[in-house]
Amino acid sequence: MSTALIAEPVAAVAGATAAPADSAPTDLGTLPEVVQSGYDYMPAAIAGYVAGVGVVTVLFWTLTPPAVMALWMSAFALMLLMRMWVTLRFRRAVVQTRADWKHWLLLNNTGTLIAASLWGATGFIFYTRAVGIQQTVLIVLIYTYCVVAIPVLSIQPRLYLMFAALAFLPMTARIFSGGDTYSYQLAGVLLLILAMTTLVARNYRQALQRIIELKVRSDGLLVQLRSEKLAADAARREAEVANRAKTQFFAAASHDLRQPLHAMGLFAEALRQKSHDEEVAQLVNSINSSVDALEGLFSELLDITRIDTGGVEVHPRHFEVADILRKLRLHFEPTAFEKGLALRLRGGSRVVQADPLLVERILRNLVSNAIRYTNDGTVLVGARRRGDKVLLQVWDTGVGIRPEERVRIFEEFYQVPNTEAVEPHQRKGLGLGLAIVKRLADLMAAPLTVSSQPGSGTVFTLELPAGKAPRVEQVTVSGKGPLGLTLDGKLIVVVEDEPVVRSGLEVLLKGWGASIASFDSVAQSRAWALATDPELVKPDLLIVDYRLENGLNGVDAIKSLRARFGAAVPAIIVTGSTMSGHEKEAHEGNFHLLIKPVVPNKLRAMIAFKLGQR
């Protein structure tokens, strides 16, 4: 085992460089990096293990026999002391030869596998000693160690596979041994998550190997650049290739990491459905919130990466501003409503010549920022004519931006510090939103300016050429104050042909106190409506899927039910496609759209908005 654990990282890195036989210093330089990174990570790993031991001890202290708890804690204490001792010895040692580096790598890998075995034993021993919050925390805790180990262990794929298997499979086996349907389902979900995580580790390793290869190659070119001026052009080209590769790597890694995040969200919802414990519900809400935030961060990173790599092209055409205002209304009206803000849209009759997709992306970021940093008042999106130009402006009555900060707000990863007027949970993100806005505006050669008064509000202005298309009436939407969501006594009709999705909606809505009439087709919902007396029973809200049976869709279902219960019944359509092509239909049919996957908090905000409208 020791030979395999040492040989693979050395072969992977040395093979990637493809150095000649006489380049021993270069080969030697890669193995120390692998070993050094492992020991540099050790303090964080030990701190994480101590925190995990503390959590398990608190949760299971009264549920476990003292002898078992003492033996378990002793094993962990011995492992942690051993790893600290090895780390201290490594830092004091003088390591010179390849054999020395291999020795220290073997010690570190052995400690890693011992730690994984102890976490596997933890899941196996403690899982059946409690239910609810303890089991949930135990699963999340052990899975977290498998995820955070990816950056350090993925360079050694066999080691990572052994670590994940030793840490995760014993608990999965214990769950499977429960012998009931729930145990089989939960064990299957855990195995699926572990398989997806292993795939992410494999993709991460492949991309990282490519980065290491390019890094070593770039280092070689830098050495050649110092000794031979004739190689300057070649070195510069290689450096540019390395930079693009890093950007592409980050884009690929961000995309791949979405998969286990989605799996984690589904897993959390499965746990919610199986437990009515309030603490479990709070934990699941925290997981969903984190998954939602991470997906937003990855979207920002992917956007900035696509712009940097030239993946965004500009296709200008003449279009009416009203086309974009309709989309902004559908997307942001419920969010503004939930915060008690007025969202006003003006100037839909103006026509501009630009790329509508890029303009929409700019306005989405600006409106999202305006709503986030405005706690009271109005967010206004307007278009006004100035000579041969049209000014698209986003006004808010939020916290404003200090003069010294305005010169930096368009920088990457910069966030305005000390924004006391904004709640902590609203100050999330990587600071890329305005950087994306600025780069998209530059791509279109459209001037972008900002004016702000601290404490009074901010206005962003995008200047675009005026267009020549026919004009239509402006669109104006006013937000209302926030409404606490209570579905007690509310009847909600669900029309969804996918059993799993329909079941998930039923569980969520019933959990919020609603009564449900659920159908898998337009025909079933129509039959129920005809058999129901509108004077005695009337739906408070319709939630329907867009694509239904026999070529019918959600609009058909809404028309059928409104024909029976009245045109004023609020409706929401859930669709897996983008809003493009549906927003005009939604405006004409007086319903709102939600894009799959539907995050529970967004569904809650939309329902509150629709019931408040009524």
C-alpha positions as CSV (number, residue, x, y, z in Angstrom):
1,M,0.0,0.0,0.0
2,S,2.8,2.5,0.9
3,T,4.4,2.0,-2.5
4,A,1.2,2.8,-4.4
5,L,0.4,5.8,-2.2
6,I,3.8,7.3,-2.9
7,A,4.3,6.3,-6.5
8,E,1.1,7.7,-7.9
9,P,1.5,11.4,-7.0
10,V,5.2,11.3,-8.0
11,A,4.4,9.6,-11.4
12,A,1.4,11.9,-12.0
13,V,3.4,15.1,-11.5
14,A,6.7,13.9,-13.0
15,G,4.9,12.3,-15.9
16,A,3.0,15.5,-16.6
17,T,6.2,17.5,-16.9
18,A,7.7,15.0,-19.2
19,A,11.2,16.3,-18.2
20,P,14.3,14.7,-19.6
21,A,16.4,12.3,-17.5
22,D,19.0,14.8,-16.6
23,S,16.5,17.3,-15.1
24,A,16.4,15.8,-11.7
25,P,16.1,19.1,-9.9
26,T,12.8,19.8,-11.7
27,D,11.4,16.4,-10.9
28,L,12.5,16.7,-7.3
29,G,10.8,20.1,-7.1
30,T,7.4,18.6,-7.7
31,L,7.4,15.9,-5.0
32,P,8.2,18.4,-2.2
33,E,5.3,20.6,-3.3
34,V,2.9,17.6,-2.8
35,V,4.4,16.8,0.6
36,Q,4.7,20.4,1.7
37,S,1.1,21.2,0.8
38,G,-0.1,18.2,2.9
39,Y,1.7,19.3,6.0
40,D,0.7,23.0,5.5
41,Y,-2.9,21.8,5.5
42,M,-2.4,19.8,8.7
43,P,-3.2,22.6,11.3
44,A,-6.5,23.3,9.6
45,A,-7.3,19.6,9.4
46,I,-6.5,19.1,13.1
47,A,-8.7,22.1,14.0
48,G,-11.5,20.7,11.9
49,Y,-11.2,17.2,13.5
50,V,-11.2,18.8,17.0
51,A,-14.4,20.7,16.1
52,G,-16.0,17.6,14.7
53,V,-15.1,15.6,17.8
54,G,-16.6,18.3,20.0
55,V,-19.9,18.3,18.0
56,V,-20.3,14.5,18.2
57,T,-19.4,14.5,21.9
58,V,-22.1,17.1,22.7
59,L,-24.8,15.4,20.6
60,F,-24.1,11.8,21.8
61,W,-22.8,12.3,25.3
62,T,-26.0,11.3,27.1
63,L,-26.9,8.6,24.4
64,T,-23.7,6.6,24.5
65,P,-22.3,4.3,27.3
66,P,-19.4,6.0,29.0
67,A,-17.0,3.1,28.1
68,V,-17.7,3.5,24.4
69,M,-17.5,7.2,24.5
70,A,-14.2,7.1,26.4
71,L,-12.7,4.6,24.0
72,W,-13.8,6.6,21.0
73,M,-12.4,9.9,22.4
74,S,-9.1,8.2,23.3
75,A,-8.7,6.9,19.8
76,F,-9.2,10.3,18.3
77,A,-6.9,11.9,20.9
78,L,-4.2,9.5,20.1
79,M,-4.6,10.1,16.4
80,L,-4.5,13.9,16.8
81,L,-1.4,13.7,19.0
82,M,0.3,11.5,16.5
83,R,-0.4,13.8,13.6
84,M,0.7,16.9,15.6
85,W,3.9,15.1,16.6
86,V,4.7,14.1,13.0
87,T,4.0,17.6,11.7
88,L,6.3,19.1,14.3
89,R,9.0,16.6,13.4
90,F,8.6,17.5,9.7
91,R,9.0,21.2,10.3
92,R,12.2,20.6,12.2
93,A,13.7,18.1,9.8
94,V,16.2,18.8,7.1
95,V,14.8,17.0,4.0
96,Q,17.2,16.7,1.1
97,T,16.8,13.5,-0.9
98,R,13.9,11.9,-2.7
99,A,13.8,9.1,-0.2
100,D,13.4,11.6,2.6
101,W,10.4,13.2,0.8
102,K,8.8,9.8,0.2
103,H,9.2,8.9,3.9
104,W,7.4,12.0,5.0
105,L,4.7,11.5,2.3
106,L,4.1,7.9,3.6
107,L,3.7,9.2,7.2
108,N,1.2,11.8,6.2
109,N,-0.8,9.4,4.0
110,T,-0.9,6.8,6.8
111,G,-2.2,9.4,9.2
112,T,-4.9,10.5,6.7
113,L,-6.2,6.9,6.3
114,I,-6.2,6.4,10.1
115,A,-8.3,9.6,10.5
116,A,-10.7,8.4,7.8
117,S,-11.1,5.1,9.5
118,L,-11.9,6.8,12.8
119,W,-14.6,8.9,11.1
120,G,-16.0,5.8,9.5
121,A,-16.1,4.1,12.9
122,T,-17.8,7.2,14.3
123,G,-20.7,7.0,11.7
124,F,-21.0,3.2,12.3
125,I,-21.0,3.5,16.1
126,F,-23.2,6.5,16.7
127,Y,-25.7,6.7,13.9
128,T,-28.2,4.2,15.5
129,R,-27.9,5.8,18.9
130,A,-30.2,8.7,18.1
131,V,-32.7,10.1,15.6
132,G,-33.4,13.4,14.0
133,I,-30.9,16.2,14.5
134,Q,-28.1,14.0,15.7
135,Q,-28.3,11.7,12.7
136,T,-28.5,14.7,10.3
137,V,-25.5,16.4,11.8
138,L,-23.5,13.2,11.8
139,I,-24.2,12.7,8.0
140,V,-23.4,16.3,7.1
141,L,-20.3,16.3,9.3
142,I,-18.7,13.2,7.7
143,Y,-19.7,14.3,4.2
144,T,-18.1,17.7,4.8
145,Y,-14.8,16.1,5.6
146,C,-15.0,14.2,2.3
147,V,-15.7,17.4,0.4
148,V,-13.0,19.6,2.0
149,A,-10.4,16.9,1.4
150,I,-10.7,17.2,-2.4
151,P,-8.2,20.1,-2.9
152,V,-5.5,18.3,-0.8
153,L,-6.1,14.6,-1.7
154,S,-7.3,14.8,-5.3
155,I,-3.7,14.8,-6.5
156,Q,-3.5,11.3,-5.1
157,P,-6.7,9.7,-6.5
158,R,-6.2,6.3,-4.8
159,L,-5.7,7.9,-1.4
160,Y,-8.8,10.1,-1.8
161,L,-10.9,7.1,-2.8
162,M,-9.7,5.2,0.2
163,F,-10.3,8.2,2.5
164,A,-13.8,8.7,1.2
165,A,-14.7,5.0,1.4
166,L,-13.3,4.5,4.9
167,A,-15.0,7.7,6.2
168,F,-18.4,7.3,4.5
169,L,-19.2,3.7,3.7
170,P,-19.3,2.3,7.2
171,M,-22.1,4.8,8.1
172,T,-23.9,4.0,4.8
173,A,-23.7,0.3,5.6
174,R,-25.2,0.9,9.1
175,I,-28.0,2.9,7.6
176,F,-28.6,0.2,5.0
177,S,-28.8,-2.4,7.7
178,G,-31.9,-0.7,9.1
179,G,-33.9,-3.1,6.8
180,D,-36.7,-0.7,5.9
181,T,-37.6,1.2,2.8
182,Y,-36.4,4.5,4.2
183,S,-33.0,3.0,5.2
184,Y,-32.6,1.6,1.7
185,Q,-33.5,4.9,0.0
186,L,-31.3,7.0,2.3
187,A,-28.3,4.6,1.8
188,G,-28.8,4.8,-1.9
189,V,-28.9,8.7,-1.8
190,L,-25.7,8.7,0.2
191,L,-23.9,6.3,-2.2
192,L,-25.0,8.6,-5.1
193,I,-23.7,11.7,-3.4
194,L,-20.4,9.9,-2.7
195,A,-20.1,8.8,-6.3
196,M,-20.8,12.4,-7.6
197,T,-18.2,13.8,-5.1
198,T,-15.7,11.3,-6.3
199,L,-16.3,12.4,-9.8
200,V,-15.8,16.0,-8.8
201,A,-12.5,15.0,-7.2
202,R,-11.4,13.3,-10.4
203,N,-12.3,16.3,-12.5
204,Y,-10.5,18.6,-10.0
205,R,-7.4,16.4,-10.2
206,Q,-7.3,16.4,-14.0
207,A,-7.7,20.2,-14.1
208,L,-5.1,20.6,-11.4
209,Q,-2.6,18.4,-13.2
210,R,-3.0,20.5,-16.2
211,I,-2.4,23.7,-14.2
212,I,0.8,22.0,-12.6
213,E,2.0,21.1,-16.1
214,L,1.5,24.6,-17.4
215,K,3.1,26.1,-14.2
216,V,6.2,23.9,-14.6
217,R,6.4,24.7,-18.3
218,S,6.0,28.4,-17.5
219,D,8.8,28.2,-14.9
220,G,11.0,26.6,-17.5
221,L,10.2,29.4,-20.0
222,L,11.1,32.0,-17.4
223,V,14.5,30.4,-16.8
224,Q,15.0,30.3,-20.6
225,L,13.9,34.0,-20.8
226,R,16.6,35.1,-18.4
227,S,19.4,33.3,-20.3
228,E,18.2,33.8,-23.9
229,K,16.6,37.0,-25.0
230,L,15.7,35.3,-28.3
231,A,13.1,33.2,-26.5
232,A,11.2,36.2,-25.1
233,D,8.2,35.9,-27.6
234,A,7.8,32.2,-27.0
235,A,7.8,32.7,-23.2
236,R,5.1,35.3,-23.4
237,R,2.9,33.1,-25.5
238,E,3.2,30.2,-23.1
239,A,2.4,32.5,-20.2
240,E,-0.8,33.6,-22.0
241,V,-1.8,30.0,-22.6
242,A,-1.2,29.2,-18.9
243,N,-3.4,32.1,-17.9
244,R,-6.2,31.1,-20.2
245,A,-6.0,27.5,-19.0
246,K,-6.3,28.7,-15.4
247,T,-9.4,30.6,-16.2
248,Q,-10.9,27.7,-18.1
249,F,-10.0,25.4,-15.2
250,F,-11.9,27.6,-12.8
251,A,-15.0,27.7,-15.1
252,A,-14.9,23.9,-15.4
253,A,-14.4,23.4,-11.7
254,S,-17.3,25.8,-10.9
255,H,-19.6,24.0,-13.2
256,D,-18.7,20.5,-11.9
257,L,-19.1,21.6,-8.3
258,R,-22.7,22.5,-9.0
259,Q,-23.6,18.8,-9.3
260,P,-22.9,17.8,-5.6
261,L,-24.5,21.1,-4.5
262,H,-27.7,20.1,-6.3
263,A,-27.5,16.6,-4.8
264,M,-27.0,18.2,-1.3
265,G,-30.1,20.3,-1.8
266,L,-32.2,17.3,-2.8
267,F,-30.7,15.3,0.1
268,A,-31.6,18.0,2.6
269,E,-35.2,18.1,1.3
270,A,-35.4,14.3,1.7
271,L,-34.4,14.7,5.3
272,R,-36.9,17.4,5.8
273,Q,-39.7,15.2,4.6
274,K,-38.7,12.3,6.9
275,S,-38.5,14.4,10.1
276,H,-40.7,16.9,11.8
277,D,-38.1,17.9,14.3
278,E,-37.8,21.7,14.4
279,E,-34.0,21.7,14.7
280,V,-33.8,19.4,11.7
281,A,-36.0,21.9,9.7
282,Q,-33.7,24.8,10.8
283,L,-30.6,22.8,9.7
284,V,-32.2,22.0,6.3
285,N,-33.1,25.6,5.8
286,S,-29.4,26.6,6.5
287,I,-28.2,23.9,4.0
288,N,-30.7,25.2,1.3
289,S,-29.6,28.8,2.0
290,S,-26.0,27.9,1.6
291,V,-26.6,25.9,-1.6
292,D,-28.6,28.8,-3.1
293,A,-25.8,31.3,-2.2
294,L,-23.1,29.0,-3.6
295,E,-25.0,28.6,-6.9
296,G,-25.3,32.4,-7.1
297,L,-21.5,32.8,-6.5
298,F,-20.7,30.1,-9.2
299,S,-23.0,32.0,-11.6
300,E,-21.0,35.2,-11.1
301,L,-17.7,33.4,-11.5
302,L,-18.8,31.7,-14.7
303,D,-20.1,35.0,-16.1
304,I,-16.8,36.8,-15.4
305,T,-14.9,33.9,-16.8
306,R,-16.9,33.8,-20.0
307,I,-16.2,37.5,-20.5
308,D,-12.5,37.1,-19.9
309,T,-12.2,34.2,-22.3
310,G,-14.0,36.0,-25.1
311,G,-17.0,33.8,-24.8
312,V,-19.5,36.7,-24.9
313,E,-20.3,38.2,-28.3
314,V,-22.2,41.4,-29.0
315,H,-25.2,41.1,-31.4
316,P,-26.8,44.6,-31.5
317,R,-30.3,45.1,-32.8
318,H,-33.2,47.5,-32.5
319,F,-35.6,46.6,-29.6
320,E,-38.1,48.2,-27.3
321,V,-37.1,48.7,-23.7
322,A,-40.5,47.3,-22.7
323,D,-39.3,43.8,-23.7
324,I,-36.7,43.9,-20.9
325,L,-38.9,45.6,-18.4
326,R,-41.5,42.8,-18.6
327,K,-38.7,40.3,-17.7
328,L,-37.5,42.5,-14.8
329,R,-41.0,42.7,-13.5
330,L,-41.6,38.9,-13.6
331,H,-38.2,38.3,-11.9
332,F,-37.9,41.0,-9.3
333,E,-41.5,42.0,-8.4
334,P,-41.9,39.2,-5.8
335,T,-38.5,40.0,-4.2
336,A,-39.3,43.7,-3.9
337,F,-42.7,42.9,-2.6
338,E,-41.3,40.7,0.1
339,K,-39.0,43.6,1.3
340,G,-41.8,46.1,1.2
341,L,-40.3,48.1,-1.7
342,A,-42.0,49.8,-4.6
343,L,-40.6,48.5,-7.9
344,R,-41.4,51.0,-10.7
345,L,-40.6,50.6,-14.4
346,R,-40.8,53.6,-16.7
347,G,-39.9,54.3,-20.3
348,G,-41.0,51.1,-21.9
349,S,-41.8,53.0,-25.1
350,R,-38.1,53.9,-25.7
351,V,-36.3,52.0,-28.4
352,V,-32.5,51.4,-28.3
353,Q,-29.9,49.7,-30.6
354,A,-27.9,47.3,-28.5
355,D,-27.6,43.6,-27.6
356,P,-30.8,42.9,-25.6
357,L,-29.3,39.9,-23.8
358,L,-26.4,41.9,-22.5
359,V,-28.6,44.9,-21.6
360,E,-30.9,42.6,-19.7
361,R,-27.9,41.1,-17.8
362,I,-26.7,44.5,-16.9
363,L,-30.1,45.7,-15.6
364,R,-30.6,42.4,-13.7
365,N,-27.4,42.9,-11.7
366,L,-28.1,46.6,-11.1
367,V,-31.7,46.0,-10.0
368,S,-30.6,43.0,-7.8
369,N,-28.1,45.3,-6.1
370,A,-30.6,48.1,-5.7
371,I,-33.1,45.8,-4.0
372,R,-30.4,44.3,-1.8
373,Y,-29.1,47.6,-0.5
374,T,-32.5,49.3,-0.1
375,N,-34.5,48.7,3.0
376,D,-37.3,51.2,2.5
377,G,-38.7,53.2,-0.4
378,T,-38.5,52.7,-4.1
379,V,-36.4,51.1,-6.9
380,L,-37.0,52.7,-10.2
381,V,-35.9,51.5,-13.6
382,G,-36.3,54.1,-16.3
383,A,-35.4,55.0,-19.9
384,R,-35.3,58.6,-21.1
385,R,-34.3,60.2,-24.4
386,R,-31.3,62.5,-24.6
387,G,-30.7,63.6,-28.2
388,D,-29.7,60.6,-30.2
389,K,-29.1,58.6,-27.0
390,V,-31.3,56.7,-24.5
391,L,-30.3,56.7,-20.9
392,L,-31.2,53.5,-19.0
393,Q,-31.2,54.3,-15.3
394,V,-31.6,52.3,-12.1
395,W,-32.5,54.5,-9.1
396,D,-32.8,53.4,-5.5
397,T,-33.4,55.1,-2.1
398,G,-30.9,52.8,-0.4
399,V,-27.8,53.3,1.7
400,G,-25.8,55.0,-1.0
401,I,-22.0,54.9,-1.8
402,R,-19.4,57.1,-0.3
403,P,-17.3,59.2,-2.8
404,E,-14.1,57.4,-1.9
405,E,-15.7,54.1,-2.7
406,R,-17.2,54.9,-6.1
407,V,-13.8,54.7,-7.9
408,R,-13.4,51.0,-6.8
409,I,-16.9,49.5,-7.0
410,F,-16.4,48.2,-10.5
411,E,-13.2,46.3,-9.5
412,E,-13.3,42.5,-9.2
413,F,-13.9,41.0,-5.8
414,Y,-14.3,44.5,-4.2
415,Q,-17.2,45.0,-1.8
416,V,-17.9,48.3,-0.1
417,P,-16.8,47.9,3.6
418,N,-18.7,48.9,6.7
419,T,-22.2,49.0,5.2
420,E,-23.9,49.2,8.6
421,A,-27.4,49.9,7.1
422,V,-27.5,46.6,5.4
423,E,-28.3,43.3,7.2
424,P,-25.4,40.9,7.4
425,H,-27.1,38.2,5.3
426,Q,-27.6,40.7,2.5
427,R,-23.8,41.4,2.3
428,K,-23.1,38.2,0.5
429,G,-21.4,37.5,-2.8
430,L,-17.9,37.8,-4.2
431,G,-18.0,41.4,-5.3
432,L,-18.3,40.5,-9.0
433,G,-21.8,41.9,-9.9
434,L,-20.7,45.4,-10.8
435,A,-17.5,44.1,-12.4
436,I,-19.7,42.0,-14.7
437,V,-21.9,45.1,-15.4
438,K,-18.8,47.2,-16.3
439,R,-17.3,44.6,-18.6
440,L,-20.6,44.0,-20.4
441,A,-21.0,47.8,-20.9
442,D,-17.5,48.0,-22.2
443,L,-18.1,45.2,-24.7
444,M,-21.0,47.2,-26.1
445,A,-19.0,50.5,-25.9
446,A,-21.8,51.9,-23.8
447,P,-20.7,54.5,-21.2
448,L,-21.7,53.5,-17.6
449,T,-21.7,56.1,-14.8
450,V,-22.8,56.2,-11.2
451,S,-24.0,59.0,-8.9
452,S,-24.8,58.5,-5.2
453,Q,-25.6,60.3,-2.0
454,P,-24.8,58.4,1.2
455,G,-28.0,57.7,3.1
456,S,-30.2,58.9,0.2
457,G,-29.7,56.5,-2.7
458,T,-27.8,55.7,-5.9
459,V,-28.4,55.9,-9.6
460,F,-26.6,54.0,-12.3
461,T,-26.8,55.3,-15.9
462,L,-26.2,53.2,-19.0
463,E,-26.0,55.3,-22.3
464,L,-27.2,53.5,-25.4
465,P,-27.8,54.6,-29.0
466,A,-31.5,55.3,-29.8
467,G,-33.2,52.8,-32.1
468,K,-35.9,53.0,-34.8
469,A,-38.4,50.2,-33.9
470,P,-42.1,51.0,-33.3
471,R,-43.0,52.1,-29.8
472,V,-45.4,50.7,-27.3
473,E,-46.9,51.9,-24.0
474,Q,-44.7,52.0,-20.9
475,V,-45.0,49.4,-18.2
476,T,-45.4,50.5,-14.6
477,V,-45.5,48.2,-11.6
478,S,-45.8,49.2,-8.0
479,G,-44.7,47.0,-5.2
480,K,-46.6,46.6,-1.9
481,G,-45.6,46.1,1.6
482,P,-44.4,42.8,2.9
483,L,-46.9,40.1,3.7
484,G,-46.3,37.3,6.3
485,L,-47.0,34.0,4.5
486,T,-49.8,32.0,6.1
487,L,-51.6,29.3,4.1
488,D,-53.9,28.1,6.9
489,G,-57.4,27.7,5.3
490,K,-56.0,28.3,1.8
491,L,-56.8,25.9,-1.0
492,I,-54.1,25.5,-3.6
493,V,-54.5,23.5,-6.8
494,V,-51.4,21.8,-8.1
495,V,-51.2,20.5,-11.7
496,E,-47.9,18.6,-12.3
497,D,-47.4,15.5,-14.4
498,E,-44.0,14.6,-12.8
499,P,-44.8,12.5,-9.6
500,V,-41.7,13.3,-7.7
501,V,-42.1,17.1,-8.3
502,R,-45.8,16.9,-7.5
503,S,-45.0,15.0,-4.3
504,G,-42.4,17.6,-3.3
505,L,-44.8,20.5,-3.8
506,E,-47.5,18.8,-1.8
507,V,-45.1,18.2,1.1
508,L,-43.9,21.8,1.1
509,L,-47.4,23.4,0.8
510,K,-49.0,21.1,3.4
511,G,-46.1,21.9,5.7
512,W,-47.0,25.6,5.4
513,G,-50.6,24.8,6.3
514,A,-52.4,24.8,3.0
515,S,-55.0,22.4,1.7
516,I,-54.0,20.7,-1.6
517,A,-56.0,19.6,-4.6
518,S,-53.4,17.8,-6.7
519,F,-53.7,16.5,-10.3
520,D,-51.3,15.1,-12.9
521,S,-53.2,16.4,-16.0
522,V,-55.4,19.1,-17.4
523,A,-58.2,16.6,-17.9
524,Q,-58.1,15.6,-14.2
525,S,-58.1,19.2,-13.0
526,R,-61.0,20.0,-15.4
527,A,-63.0,17.0,-14.2
528,W,-62.5,18.1,-10.5
529,A,-63.5,21.6,-11.3
530,L,-66.7,20.5,-13.0
531,A,-67.6,18.3,-10.1
532,T,-67.0,21.1,-7.6
533,D,-69.5,23.8,-6.6
534,P,-67.8,27.2,-7.1
535,E,-70.1,28.7,-4.4
536,L,-68.8,26.3,-1.8
537,V,-65.2,25.6,-2.9
538,K,-62.9,28.1,-4.6
539,P,-59.1,27.8,-5.1
540,D,-57.0,30.6,-3.6
541,L,-54.0,29.9,-5.9
542,L,-53.1,27.7,-8.9
543,I,-49.6,26.2,-9.2
544,V,-49.2,24.4,-12.6
545,D,-46.4,22.9,-14.6
546,Y,-45.9,24.4,-18.1
547,R,-45.6,21.1,-20.1
548,L,-48.4,18.7,-19.5
549,E,-50.0,15.7,-21.2
550,N,-51.1,15.4,-24.9
551,G,-49.5,18.6,-26.0
552,L,-51.4,20.7,-23.5
553,N,-49.6,23.1,-21.2
554,G,-50.1,25.1,-17.9
555,V,-51.8,27.9,-19.7
556,D,-54.6,25.5,-20.8
557,A,-54.9,24.3,-17.2
558,I,-55.2,27.9,-15.9
559,K,-57.8,28.9,-18.5
560,S,-59.9,25.8,-17.7
561,L,-59.9,26.4,-14.0
562,R,-60.5,30.1,-14.3
563,A,-63.4,29.4,-16.5
564,R,-65.0,27.6,-13.6
565,F,-63.8,29.6,-10.6
566,G,-63.3,33.1,-12.0
567,A,-60.6,35.0,-13.9
568,A,-59.3,36.6,-10.6
569,V,-57.8,33.3,-9.3
570,P,-54.0,33.9,-8.9
571,A,-51.8,31.6,-10.8
572,I,-48.1,30.5,-11.0
573,I,-46.5,28.5,-13.8
574,V,-43.4,26.4,-13.1
575,T,-41.2,25.7,-16.1
576,G,-37.9,24.1,-16.8
577,S,-37.1,26.4,-19.7
578,T,-35.9,30.0,-19.6
579,M,-38.4,32.8,-19.4
580,S,-37.6,33.7,-23.0
581,G,-40.8,33.2,-25.0
582,H,-43.0,32.9,-21.9
583,E,-42.9,36.4,-20.4
584,K,-45.3,37.9,-22.9
585,E,-47.7,35.0,-22.4
586,A,-47.4,35.5,-18.7
587,H,-48.2,39.2,-19.0
588,E,-51.2,38.6,-21.2
589,G,-52.5,35.6,-19.1
590,N,-52.0,37.4,-15.7
591,F,-49.8,34.8,-14.1
592,H,-46.2,34.6,-12.9
593,L,-43.3,32.3,-13.8
594,L,-40.9,30.3,-11.6
595,I,-37.9,28.5,-13.2
596,K,-37.0,25.0,-12.1
597,P,-35.4,24.0,-9.8
598,V,-37.7,25.9,-7.4
599,V,-35.9,26.9,-4.2
600,P,-38.5,26.8,-1.3
601,N,-37.8,30.3,-0.1
602,K,-38.4,31.7,-3.6
603,L,-41.6,29.7,-3.9
604,R,-42.7,31.1,-0.5
605,A,-42.0,34.7,-1.6
606,M,-43.9,34.2,-4.9
607,I,-46.9,32.7,-3.0
608,A,-46.9,35.6,-0.5
609,F,-46.8,38.1,-3.4
610,K,-49.7,36.4,-5.3
611,L,-51.9,36.1,-2.2
612,G,-51.1,39.7,-1.3
613,Q,-52.1,40.9,-4.8
614,R,-55.4,39.2,-4.4
